[in-house]
Amino acid sequence: MRLKELTEKRNAIVEQMQAITAKATVEQRSASAEEVAEFEKLGTELRSLDDTIKMEERARDLSIGAVPS
């Protein structure tokens, strides 16, 4: 369940980042300082979530007592 929640949160962040860039593109302008700051903040959250998702996936794949071949 936790992996699903993390993935959903990740997808929401990606959508927010895409919305920021799409707005500036549609309005045919560069991103504002506020938009750049928000995009960077979301990027930091995204990288953190990606790391957590990878860790959760690795933990899920582990089997107690199993010896790697």
Secondary structure, 3 states (H helix, E strand, C coil): CHHHHHHHHHHHHHHHHHHHHHHHHHCCCCCCHHHHHHHHHHHHHHHHHHHHHHHHHHHHHCCCCCCCC
